[in-house]
Every structure is written in C-alpha cells, then in structure tokens.
Amino acid sequence: MKYSSQTHSDVAAACADALKRPGAVVLLPTETVYGLVCRWDDAAARERIYALKHRCKNKLLAMFAPDMASAERYGAVVSDLGRRLFERFTPGGITVICRDRSGGTVGVRVPDHPLVLAVLKLLGEPLASTSANLSGTPAALDCATGLAGLDGEVELAIDGGALPADSLASTVVDATGDAPKILREGAIPSAVILA
C-alpha cells in the first residue's frame, strides 16, 4: 500500500486494522529506516517477527510508544537519566534502554513519523518494533528491499518511498545506570547525547 500525506489517515487506519488481528505484522516506514511492527502484547506476532528476521530470541524487540507516560503504563520503569534523554531527544531517532517491571530491560522509542504516531493513537497501545531486514544485514531504506530481505510474508506493507541514503537506525542508549552508555551509534550522534 502506498503512503503519502494525502492518504495519511486511510493508511494509518489500514495499519491499525491489520494489527488488531492476532499474529499480524506490518512493514512500514519510520523517520530512520523501514521497520516491522506488531502490537506490544501480541506474543504470536512477536514470534513471527523473530522468524521473519531470523533474529536471536535474546535480542529484545523495542517498544514504539507515543510518549514516555504510555511506555510506563506498559511496564517501562524510566530512571531520572531516562527522563532527561526522553525530554531532550524525543520524539526522534533514539532508543532508550530502561528497566521494566519484570526485572529485565526494554528499549523505548518515541518515533517522529506521522504515520507511526497515527497508528499508535488509533491502537491506543505501544508497538513492538525492529528494523525490516534479516538480522546481520543492513537496514532497509525502501519497502521493496525490506520485503525482499524477510523470510516470509507480512500482513501489510506500506511503501512510503525511498528514505535518504544516509538514513541510520536509532541510536541506542542504556539509561539504566548513572550515566548514558551508547550501545549503538545511529541517527543521533553519541557526541550530542553525551554532551
């Protein structure tokens, strides 16, 4: 399905409708790279994402949330450091690693893409997310590349056109300690985050 600003509400509604079906996975553009998403609480869909990407089960999926408060409602425990990072850099290309209520960790990202934000609003819950590519291969910057790199089919693929060639995945920052620790360099330079 093609995405443009003229079809924004229709595409967002189609994504939300698809994601309401158990086990559904959608491929869509973000402000960084093309991604795979499913409802945060859909265990079957999460399993499908791991299979589509050949992703190791010990690599957790990130949470797309419309804001920090929503992430907290769904289990994220945001430290003071995490709050400062959210205030400075979201919405945008940063994934903040937080503790969760189960004693583990969760990467939370507040995306800065109108389609993703509209889908989150329509669903009323966070999305589990990861880049649309086989694990270990470059992130997809267009819909066709994203689809071609997967081992299987998705319920819906949104073609938002090619992203800029220099697009990077989000910067991943561990905010569970006293100081930010960069786990992956990405869209926001680490020097900016650590300044």
Kinemage of the C-alpha trace (Angstrom):
@kinemage 1
@onewidth
@group {chain A} dominant
@subgroup {mainchain}
@vectorlist {calphas} color= white
{ca met a 1} P 0.000 0.000 0.000
{ca lys a 2} L 1.394 3.401 -0.978
{ca tyr a 3} L 1.754 6.062 1.700
{ca ser a 4} L 1.621 9.802 1.142
{ca ser a 5} L 0.479 12.813 3.114
{ca gln a 6} L -2.751 12.779 1.054
{ca thr a 7} L -3.604 9.222 2.159
{ca his a 8} L -2.264 9.534 5.696
{ca ser a 9} L -5.464 8.797 7.606
{ca asp a 10} L -6.506 5.930 5.301
{ca val a 11} L -3.107 4.239 5.541
{ca ala a 12} L -2.963 4.647 9.319
{ca ala a 13} L -6.446 3.113 9.623
{ca ala a 14} L -5.431 0.184 7.389
{ca cys a 15} L -2.342 -0.431 9.535
{ca ala a 16} L -4.311 -0.291 12.762
{ca asp a 17} L -6.975 -2.641 11.380
{ca ala a 18} L -4.334 -5.141 10.240
{ca leu a 19} L -2.530 -5.015 13.588
{ca lys a 20} L -5.713 -5.778 15.505
{ca arg a 21} L -5.677 -9.284 14.010
{ca pro a 22} L -3.808 -11.792 16.220
{ca gly a 23} L -0.328 -12.571 14.902
{ca ala a 24} L -0.286 -9.646 12.459
{ca val a 25} L 2.994 -7.995 11.426
{ca val a 26} L 3.186 -4.786 9.364
{ca leu a 27} L 6.158 -3.339 7.473
{ca leu a 28} L 6.212 0.465 7.400
{ca pro a 29} L 8.498 3.478 7.058
{ca thr a 30} L 9.787 5.372 10.077
{ca glu a 31} L 11.867 8.533 10.230
{ca thr a 32} L 15.008 6.389 10.445
{ca val a 33} L 14.609 3.105 8.468
{ca tyr a 34} L 11.827 0.736 7.403
{ca gly a 35} L 10.573 -1.329 10.305
{ca leu a 36} L 8.483 -4.315 11.297
{ca val a 37} L 5.827 -3.725 13.946
{ca cys a 38} L 3.163 -5.636 15.830
{ca arg a 39} L 1.031 -4.941 18.890
{ca trp a 40} L 3.169 -4.909 22.014
{ca asp a 41} L 1.064 -7.558 23.754
{ca asp a 42} L 0.741 -9.929 20.749
{ca ala a 43} L 3.050 -12.859 21.585
{ca ala a 44} L 2.282 -14.718 18.341
{ca ala a 45} L 3.166 -11.687 16.224
{ca arg a 46} L 6.409 -11.213 18.140
{ca glu a 47} L 7.332 -14.823 17.313
{ca arg a 48} L 6.596 -14.132 13.647
{ca ile a 49} L 8.918 -11.116 13.675
{ca tyr a 50} L 11.731 -13.248 15.074
{ca ala a 51} L 11.097 -15.856 12.348
{ca leu a 52} L 10.831 -13.287 9.536
{ca lys a 53} L 14.188 -11.763 10.518
{ca his a 54} L 15.966 -14.918 11.762
{ca arg a 55} L 16.541 -12.850 14.880
{ca cys a 56} L 18.044 -14.376 18.027
{ca lys a 57} L 15.495 -14.593 20.844
{ca asn a 58} L 17.921 -12.910 23.254
{ca lys a 59} L 17.732 -9.697 21.178
{ca leu a 60} L 14.639 -7.958 22.511
{ca leu a 61} L 12.219 -6.001 20.350
{ca ala a 62} L 11.946 -2.280 21.045
{ca met a 63} L 8.771 -0.557 22.181
{ca phe a 64} L 7.324 2.201 19.979
{ca ala a 65} L 5.290 4.415 22.290
{ca pro a 66} L 3.569 7.758 21.634
{ca asp a 67} L 5.182 9.205 24.776
{ca met a 68} L 7.053 8.259 27.926
{ca ala a 69} L 3.876 8.018 30.025
{ca ser a 70} L 2.449 5.362 27.693
{ca ala a 71} L 5.687 3.369 27.893
{ca glu a 72} L 5.462 3.475 31.675
{ca arg a 73} L 1.856 2.242 31.606
{ca tyr a 74} L 3.073 -0.795 29.663
{ca gly a 75} L 5.888 -1.699 32.009
{ca ala a 76} L 8.863 0.578 31.423
{ca val a 77} L 10.492 1.929 34.585
{ca val a 78} L 12.101 5.182 33.480
{ca ser a 79} L 15.019 6.481 35.545
{ca asp a 80} L 15.822 10.161 36.024
{ca leu a 81} L 18.516 9.778 33.356
{ca gly a 82} L 15.975 8.177 31.018
{ca arg a 83} L 13.558 11.055 31.613
{ca arg a 84} L 16.224 13.591 30.699
{ca leu a 85} L 17.022 11.698 27.476
{ca phe a 86} L 13.325 11.496 26.555
{ca glu a 87} L 12.893 15.225 27.222
{ca arg a 88} L 15.925 16.186 25.118
{ca phe a 89} L 15.681 13.815 22.165
{ca thr a 90} L 12.126 12.590 21.673
{ca pro a 91} L 10.281 12.268 19.508
{ca gly a 92} L 13.150 11.137 17.316
{ca gly a 93} L 15.884 8.671 16.499
{ca ile a 94} L 16.851 7.464 19.957
{ca thr a 95} L 16.000 4.201 21.716
{ca val a 96} L 16.346 4.490 25.489
{ca ile a 97} L 17.043 1.278 27.405
{ca cys a 98} L 15.029 1.294 30.638
{ca arg a 99} L 14.330 -1.220 33.368
{ca asp a 100} L 10.945 -2.924 33.197
{ca arg a 101} L 8.587 -4.065 35.916
{ca ser a 102} L 9.507 -7.724 35.372
{ca gly a 103} L 13.131 -7.034 36.351
{ca gly a 104} L 14.513 -7.025 32.815
{ca thr a 105} L 15.064 -4.183 30.388
{ca val a 106} L 13.137 -2.669 27.498
{ca gly a 107} L 14.223 -0.304 24.733
{ca val a 108} L 11.712 2.517 24.307
{ca arg a 109} L 11.473 4.790 21.298
{ca val a 110} L 9.076 7.670 20.693
{ca pro a 111} L 9.112 7.888 16.896
{ca asp a 112} L 8.945 11.131 14.958
{ca his a 113} L 6.974 9.857 11.968
{ca pro a 114} L 3.368 10.956 11.397
{ca leu a 115} L 2.197 7.552 10.158
{ca val a 116} L 3.651 5.610 13.094
{ca leu a 117} L 2.280 8.133 15.585
{ca ala a 118} L -1.171 7.962 13.949
{ca val a 119} L -1.156 4.149 14.158
{ca leu a 120} L -0.162 4.316 17.828
{ca lys a 121} L -3.008 6.740 18.505
{ca leu a 122} L -5.572 4.562 16.718
{ca leu a 123} L -4.463 1.402 18.524
{ca gly a 124} L -4.151 3.034 21.942
{ca glu a 125} L -1.214 0.805 22.879
{ca pro a 126} L 2.506 0.547 22.082
{ca leu a 127} L 4.005 -1.448 19.234
{ca ala a 128} L 6.854 -3.944 19.323
{ca ser a 129} L 9.333 -2.897 16.637
{ca thr a 130} L 12.571 -3.723 14.884
{ca ser a 131} L 14.195 -2.888 11.565
{ca ala a 132} L 12.862 -4.659 8.456
{ca asn a 133} L 15.813 -6.811 7.427
{ca leu a 134} L 17.359 -10.174 8.123
{ca ser a 135} L 19.469 -9.985 11.270
{ca gly a 136} L 23.027 -9.018 10.460
{ca thr a 137} L 22.181 -7.312 7.164
{ca pro a 138} L 21.814 -3.554 6.516
{ca ala a 139} L 18.536 -1.907 7.481
{ca ala a 140} L 16.103 -1.376 4.603
{ca leu a 141} L 15.666 2.142 3.237
{ca asp a 142} L 12.757 1.274 0.926
{ca cys a 143} L 9.766 -1.025 1.039
{ca ala a 144} L 10.907 -3.449 -1.688
{ca thr a 145} L 14.263 -4.052 -0.007
{ca gly a 146} L 12.540 -4.601 3.321
{ca leu a 147} L 10.182 -7.187 1.857
{ca ala a 148} L 12.890 -8.940 -0.146
{ca gly a 149} L 15.055 -9.386 2.945
{ca leu a 150} L 12.440 -11.217 5.019
{ca asp a 151} L 11.861 -14.946 5.300
{ca gly a 152} L 8.103 -14.884 4.805
{ca glu a 153} L 5.162 -12.555 4.301
{ca val a 154} L 3.734 -9.681 6.339
{ca glu a 155} L 0.018 -8.789 6.604
{ca leu a 156} L 0.536 -5.325 5.178
{ca ala a 157} L 3.492 -3.439 3.682
{ca ile a 158} L 3.424 0.349 3.472
{ca asp a 159} L 5.507 1.915 0.704
{ca gly a 160} L 6.449 5.407 1.792
{ca gly a 161} L 9.109 5.772 -0.894
{ca ala a 162} L 12.866 5.606 -0.531
{ca leu a 163} L 14.413 7.074 2.591
{ca pro a 164} L 17.595 9.175 2.248
{ca ala a 165} L 20.689 7.080 1.500
{ca asp a 166} L 22.391 8.337 4.658
{ca ser a 167} L 19.496 7.315 6.953
{ca leu a 168} L 20.552 5.467 10.090
{ca ala a 169} L 18.701 3.350 12.609
{ca ser a 170} L 18.086 4.921 16.012
{ca thr a 171} L 20.912 5.471 18.449
{ca val a 172} L 20.532 3.010 21.331
{ca val a 173} L 21.383 4.370 24.779
{ca asp a 174} L 21.439 2.413 28.028
{ca ala a 175} L 19.879 4.629 30.695
{ca thr a 176} L 19.794 2.016 33.468
{ca gly a 177} L 22.963 3.287 35.137
{ca asp a 178} L 24.209 6.622 36.413
{ca ala a 179} L 25.456 7.829 33.024
{ca pro a 180} L 24.282 7.208 29.457
{ca lys a 181} L 26.042 4.341 27.686
{ca ile a 182} L 25.893 4.226 23.892
{ca leu a 183} L 25.106 0.684 22.730
{ca arg a 184} L 24.646 1.528 19.037
{ca glu a 185} L 25.653 4.626 17.126
{ca gly a 186} L 22.800 5.852 14.972
{ca ala a 187} L 20.610 8.754 13.920
{ca ile a 188} L 21.588 10.994 16.845
{ca pro a 189} L 25.394 11.238 17.213
{ca ser a 190} L 26.722 9.922 20.511
{ca ala a 191} L 28.705 13.148 20.986
{ca val a 192} L 25.406 15.065 21.093
{ca ile a 193} L 23.884 12.668 23.588
{ca leu a 194} L 26.935 12.621 25.850
{ca ala a 195} L 27.466 16.407 25.738
